Amino acid sequence: MLDVALLMANASQLKAVLEQGPEFKYYLTVIVLIAASLFFQVVAGALFVHMARKNLNDVANQRKLNIINNVATVLVFLTVIINIFITAFGVQKTGSQ
């Protein structure tokens, strides 16, 4: 559920930046960071779904699932770091809507 909340927050931040337009000081930077965050969230979510569909009790799957779990963990960590930078650049909603 936290991933869904973060996904919605990123979508809202993207909307706010797009509404402010290119005159926003960090426009391109924030757009790239939000896009990277959204991409990493979707990939991590797909990896989690893939892991859930496999049988962990099958010894043949354990090494592959361990690698996938490690990759997903790194993606989640990167997503958190990226969102810290997004917050630092101060995406603000305009008063128009």
N, CA and C atoms as a LAMMPS dump frame, in Angstrom:
ITEM: TIMESTEP
0
ITEM: NUMBER OF ATOMS
291
ITEM: BOX BOUNDS ff ff ff
-5.0000000000000000e+02 5.0000000000000000e+02
-5.0000000000000000e+02 5.0000000000000000e+02
-5.0000000000000000e+02 5.0000000000000000e+02
ITEM: ATOMS id mol type element x y z
1 1 1 N 0.817 -1.196 0
2 1 2 C 0 0 0
3 1 3 C 0.865 1.267 0
4 2 1 N 2.02 1.207 0.654
5 2 2 C 2.892 2.37 0.654
6 2 3 C 3.408 2.674 -0.739
7 3 1 N 3.637 1.622 -1.516
8 3 2 C 4.095 1.833 -2.888
9 3 3 C 3.016 2.542 -3.705
10 4 1 N 1.771 2.181 -3.479
11 4 2 C 0.667 2.834 -4.187
12 4 3 C 0.576 4.298 -3.771
13 5 1 N 0.755 4.565 -2.479
14 5 2 C 0.714 5.948 -1.998
15 5 3 C 1.853 6.765 -2.604
16 6 1 N 3.045 6.177 -2.675
17 6 2 C 4.183 6.889 -3.265
18 6 3 C 3.965 7.102 -4.758
19 7 1 N 3.391 6.123 -5.424
20 7 2 C 3.085 6.249 -6.849
21 7 3 C 2.111 7.408 -7.084
22 8 1 N 1.083 7.498 -6.248
23 8 2 C 0.115 8.583 -6.375
24 8 3 C 0.757 9.94 -6.054
25 9 1 N 1.645 9.97 -5.061
26 9 2 C 2.33 11.215 -4.718
27 9 3 C 3.214 11.673 -5.871
28 10 1 N 3.913 10.732 -6.503
29 10 2 C 4.751 11.087 -7.649
30 10 3 C 3.906 11.601 -8.811
31 11 1 N 2.772 10.98 -9.051
32 11 2 C 1.889 11.447 -10.121
33 11 3 C 1.388 12.863 -9.821
34 12 1 N 1.06 13.129 -8.567
35 12 2 C 0.605 14.454 -8.165
36 12 3 C 1.726 15.486 -8.314
37 13 1 N 2.948 15.108 -7.937
38 13 2 C 4.085 16.014 -8.08
39 13 3 C 4.365 16.293 -9.555
40 14 1 N 4.25 15.261 -10.387
41 14 2 C 4.462 15.441 -11.824
42 14 3 C 3.436 16.422 -12.388
43 15 1 N 2.187 16.27 -11.964
44 15 2 C 1.138 17.181 -12.413
45 15 3 C 1.45 18.615 -11.99
46 16 1 N 1.897 18.786 -10.745
47 16 2 C 2.214 20.126 -10.233
48 16 3 C 3.355 20.761 -11.019
49 17 1 N 4.37 19.986 -11.337
50 17 2 C 5.513 20.522 -12.093
51 17 3 C 5.079 20.882 -13.507
52 18 1 N 4.288 20.023 -14.126
53 18 2 C 3.82 20.308 -15.486
54 18 3 C 2.927 21.543 -15.517
55 19 1 N 2.135 21.747 -14.458
56 19 2 C 1.292 22.943 -14.388
57 19 3 C 2.13 24.207 -14.25
58 20 1 N 3.24 24.11 -13.518
59 20 2 C 4.11 25.278 -13.348
60 20 3 C 4.846 25.604 -14.638
61 21 1 N 5.115 24.601 -15.436
62 21 2 C 5.753 24.819 -16.728
63 21 3 C 7.245 25.021 -16.648
64 22 1 N 7.855 25.253 -17.789
65 22 2 C 9.311 25.384 -17.868
66 22 3 C 9.892 26.579 -17.104
67 23 1 N 9.05 27.504 -16.67
68 23 2 C 9.583 28.633 -15.902
69 23 3 C 9.98 28.212 -14.482
70 24 1 N 9.538 27.029 -14.037
71 24 2 C 9.96 26.503 -12.737
72 24 3 C 11.466 26.259 -12.779
73 25 1 N 12.176 26.742 -11.752
74 25 2 C 13.636 26.753 -11.75
75 25 3 C 14.247 25.37 -12.009
76 26 1 N 13.712 24.344 -11.4
77 26 2 C 14.275 22.994 -11.521
78 26 3 C 13.373 22.081 -12.355
79 27 1 N 12.709 22.638 -13.328
80 27 2 C 11.706 21.92 -14.12
81 27 3 C 12.239 20.595 -14.678
82 28 1 N 13.294 20.649 -15.462
83 28 2 C 13.814 19.443 -16.113
84 28 3 C 14.353 18.453 -15.082
85 29 1 N 15.032 18.959 -14.076
86 29 2 C 15.592 18.098 -13.037
87 29 3 C 14.497 17.311 -12.326
88 30 1 N 13.45 18.002 -11.925
89 30 2 C 12.365 17.343 -11.197
90 30 3 C 11.604 16.382 -12.108
91 31 1 N 11.405 16.756 -13.365
92 31 2 C 10.733 15.852 -14.311
93 31 3 C 11.522 14.553 -14.444
94 32 1 N 12.836 14.657 -14.601
95 32 2 C 13.683 13.46 -14.749
96 32 3 C 13.644 12.621 -13.476
97 33 1 N 13.739 13.268 -12.312
98 33 2 C 13.702 12.527 -11.052
99 33 3 C 12.369 11.817 -10.842
100 34 1 N 11.278 12.489 -11.132
101 34 2 C 9.956 11.869 -10.979
102 34 3 C 9.797 10.715 -11.957
103 35 1 N 10.239 10.902 -13.192
104 35 2 C 10.147 9.824 -14.182
105 35 3 C 10.969 8.605 -13.746
106 36 1 N 12.17 8.854 -13.222
107 36 2 C 13.006 7.75 -12.743
108 36 3 C 12.34 7.045 -11.568
109 37 1 N 11.773 7.814 -10.662
110 37 2 C 11.089 7.233 -9.509
111 37 3 C 9.91 6.366 -9.946
112 38 1 N 9.102 6.892 -10.849
113 38 2 C 7.963 6.118 -11.357
114 38 3 C 8.418 4.839 -12.056
115 39 1 N 9.47 4.943 -12.855
116 39 2 C 10.002 3.778 -13.559
117 39 3 C 10.478 2.713 -12.572
118 40 1 N 11.271 3.138 -11.58
119 40 2 C 11.784 2.184 -10.592
120 40 3 C 10.654 1.543 -9.793
121 41 1 N 9.616 2.303 -9.483
122 41 2 C 8.479 1.755 -8.738
123 41 3 C 7.744 0.69 -9.548
124 42 1 N 7.557 0.956 -10.824
125 42 2 C 6.855 -0.01 -11.676
126 42 3 C 7.687 -1.284 -11.844
127 43 1 N 8.993 -1.121 -12.066
128 43 2 C 9.866 -2.292 -12.22
129 43 3 C 9.912 -3.095 -10.926
130 44 1 N 10.065 -2.43 -9.788
131 44 2 C 10.097 -3.133 -8.506
132 44 3 C 8.773 -3.862 -8.262
133 45 1 N 7.663 -3.217 -8.574
134 45 2 C 6.358 -3.862 -8.425
135 45 3 C 6.236 -5.101 -9.289
136 46 1 N 6.719 -5.016 -10.522
137 46 2 C 6.684 -6.178 -11.409
138 46 3 C 7.563 -7.307 -10.867
139 47 1 N 8.71 -6.957 -10.314
140 47 2 C 9.581 -7.979 -9.721
141 47 3 C 8.915 -8.632 -8.513
142 48 1 N 8.238 -7.855 -7.694
143 48 2 C 7.542 -8.422 -6.54
144 48 3 C 6.423 -9.372 -6.974
145 49 1 N 5.694 -8.995 -8.002
146 49 2 C 4.637 -9.873 -8.521
147 49 3 C 5.244 -11.154 -9.071
148 50 1 N 6.349 -11.025 -9.795
149 50 2 C 7.028 -12.203 -10.349
150 50 3 C 7.497 -13.134 -9.229
151 51 1 N 8.062 -12.547 -8.163
152 51 2 C 8.53 -13.357 -7.038
153 51 3 C 7.367 -14.075 -6.356
154 52 1 N 6.241 -13.399 -6.234
155 52 2 C 5.088 -13.983 -5.553
156 52 3 C 4.515 -15.174 -6.319
157 53 1 N 4.712 -15.187 -7.613
158 53 2 C 4.16 -16.268 -8.435
159 53 3 C 5.028 -17.522 -8.432
160 54 1 N 6.272 -17.394 -7.966
161 54 2 C 7.192 -18.537 -7.949
162 54 3 C 7.125 -19.243 -6.598
163 55 1 N 7.478 -20.536 -6.604
164 55 2 C 7.483 -21.343 -5.391
165 55 3 C 8.847 -21.236 -4.714
166 56 1 N 8.904 -20.575 -3.572
167 56 2 C 10.155 -20.399 -2.842
168 56 3 C 10.66 -21.721 -2.261
169 57 1 N 9.757 -22.663 -2.011
170 57 2 C 10.158 -23.945 -1.443
171 57 3 C 10.894 -24.823 -2.446
172 58 1 N 10.77 -24.526 -3.725
173 58 2 C 11.495 -25.265 -4.761
174 58 3 C 12.939 -24.77 -4.774
175 59 1 N 13.87 -25.664 -4.471
176 59 2 C 15.284 -25.291 -4.356
177 59 3 C 15.801 -24.691 -5.663
178 60 1 N 15.3 -25.129 -6.785
179 60 2 C 15.748 -24.617 -8.081
180 60 3 C 15.408 -23.135 -8.252
181 61 1 N 14.369 -22.66 -7.584
182 61 2 C 13.949 -21.252 -7.705
183 61 3 C 14.63 -20.331 -6.707
184 62 1 N 15.222 -20.872 -5.656
185 62 2 C 15.689 -20.046 -4.546
186 62 3 C 16.785 -19.061 -4.943
187 63 1 N 17.77 -19.487 -5.719
188 63 2 C 18.855 -18.57 -6.111
189 63 3 C 18.318 -17.438 -6.983
190 64 1 N 17.486 -17.791 -7.96
191 64 2 C 16.914 -16.774 -8.849
192 64 3 C 16.047 -15.792 -8.061
193 65 1 N 15.222 -16.305 -7.152
194 65 2 C 14.361 -15.435 -6.354
195 65 3 C 15.174 -14.557 -5.41
196 66 1 N 16.277 -15.068 -4.907
197 66 2 C 17.148 -14.263 -4.05
198 66 3 C 17.738 -13.092 -4.832
199 67 1 N 18.174 -13.35 -6.055
200 67 2 C 18.728 -12.29 -6.904
201 67 3 C 17.652 -11.253 -7.23
202 68 1 N 16.461 -11.725 -7.598
203 68 2 C 15.359 -10.818 -7.916
204 68 3 C 15 -9.976 -6.691
205 69 1 N 14.981 -10.597 -5.522
206 69 2 C 14.68 -9.874 -4.286
207 69 3 C 15.728 -8.799 -4.018
208 70 1 N 16.999 -9.118 -4.237
209 70 2 C 18.059 -8.131 -4.035
210 70 3 C 17.939 -6.967 -5.013
211 71 1 N 17.617 -7.263 -6.262
212 71 2 C 17.432 -6.202 -7.26
213 71 3 C 16.246 -5.317 -6.876
214 72 1 N 15.143 -5.929 -6.455
215 72 2 C 13.966 -5.165 -6.05
216 72 3 C 14.275 -4.286 -4.837
217 73 1 N 15.056 -4.808 -3.907
218 73 2 C 15.434 -4.034 -2.726
219 73 3 C 16.274 -2.818 -3.116
220 74 1 N 17.198 -2.989 -4.03
221 74 2 C 18.016 -1.871 -4.512
222 74 3 C 17.134 -0.833 -5.207
223 75 1 N 16.176 -1.288 -6.007
224 75 2 C 15.271 -0.351 -6.685
225 75 3 C 14.438 0.441 -5.681
226 76 1 N 13.964 -0.216 -4.64
227 76 2 C 13.199 0.484 -3.606
228 76 3 C 14.081 1.513 -2.903
229 77 1 N 15.319 1.142 -2.598
230 77 2 C 16.255 2.079 -1.963
231 77 3 C 16.502 3.292 -2.863
232 78 1 N 16.741 3.047 -4.156
233 78 2 C 16.962 4.148 -5.096
234 78 3 C 15.73 5.047 -5.198
235 79 1 N 14.557 4.434 -5.168
236 79 2 C 13.313 5.198 -5.225
237 79 3 C 13.202 6.13 -4.025
238 80 1 N 13.552 5.635 -2.849
239 80 2 C 13.505 6.463 -1.641
240 80 3 C 14.484 7.634 -1.764
241 81 1 N 15.703 7.355 -2.197
242 81 2 C 16.713 8.409 -2.35
243 81 3 C 16.252 9.454 -3.369
244 82 1 N 15.733 8.988 -4.492
245 82 2 C 15.251 9.913 -5.529
246 82 3 C 14.127 10.784 -4.984
247 83 1 N 13.219 10.197 -4.203
248 83 2 C 12.101 10.977 -3.667
249 83 3 C 12.554 11.977 -2.614
250 84 1 N 13.647 11.7 -1.942
251 84 2 C 14.222 12.697 -1.037
252 84 3 C 14.689 13.905 -1.846
253 85 1 N 15.334 13.655 -2.978
254 85 2 C 15.778 14.761 -3.833
255 85 3 C 14.597 15.513 -4.441
256 86 1 N 13.55 14.798 -4.818
257 86 2 C 12.354 15.464 -5.358
258 86 3 C 11.79 16.414 -4.31
259 87 1 N 11.717 15.957 -3.083
260 87 2 C 11.208 16.796 -1.998
261 87 3 C 12.147 17.987 -1.759
262 88 1 N 13.441 17.762 -1.855
263 88 2 C 14.406 18.834 -1.634
264 88 3 C 14.279 19.943 -2.667
265 89 1 N 13.919 19.593 -3.899
266 89 2 C 13.752 20.606 -4.93
267 89 3 C 12.439 21.364 -4.801
268 90 1 N 11.576 20.938 -3.892
269 90 2 C 10.406 21.713 -3.514
270 90 3 C 9.348 21.856 -4.568
271 91 1 N 8.761 20.762 -5.015
272 91 2 C 7.638 20.833 -5.95
273 91 3 C 6.454 21.435 -5.198
274 92 1 N 5.928 22.531 -5.709
275 92 2 C 4.804 23.215 -5.09
276 92 3 C 3.644 23.246 -6.07
277 93 1 N 2.452 22.971 -5.552
278 93 2 C 1.272 23.118 -6.397
279 93 3 C 0.939 24.591 -6.523
280 94 1 N 0.541 24.977 -7.728
281 94 2 C 0.123 26.363 -7.935
282 94 3 C -1.307 26.535 -7.411
283 95 1 N -1.702 27.764 -7.195
284 95 2 C -3.038 28.036 -6.655
285 95 3 C -4.136 28.015 -7.688
286 96 1 N -3.855 27.641 -8.944
287 96 2 C -4.856 27.707 -10.008
288 96 3 C -5.928 26.644 -9.895
289 97 1 N -5.628 25.486 -9.298
290 97 2 C -6.622 24.398 -9.197
291 97 3 C -6.812 23.988 -7.787
